[in-house]
Amino acid sequence: RANAATVQTTIFGQLVAEALPKSLHCVMIKLTSDWLTEPSRHELADENRNSPRLVDNNLYHFCI
């Protein structure tokens, strides 16, 4: 089962890598890099964590 899971992980990872547009991949890398290198972003995220806009069901929320 472990070997099968390893093979599936490799195959699914390859499918995602091929299906994800390069521009979107670059945005994710840039955002991750900014998040890891700028502690001020952590503070900003903590401040906005309980924002009413995040729990307003009248707004559309998208996750990429």
Residue pairs with C-beta under 8 A, 6 or more apart in sequence:
24 64
27 64
28 64
34 41
35 41
35 42
48 54
53 59
54 61
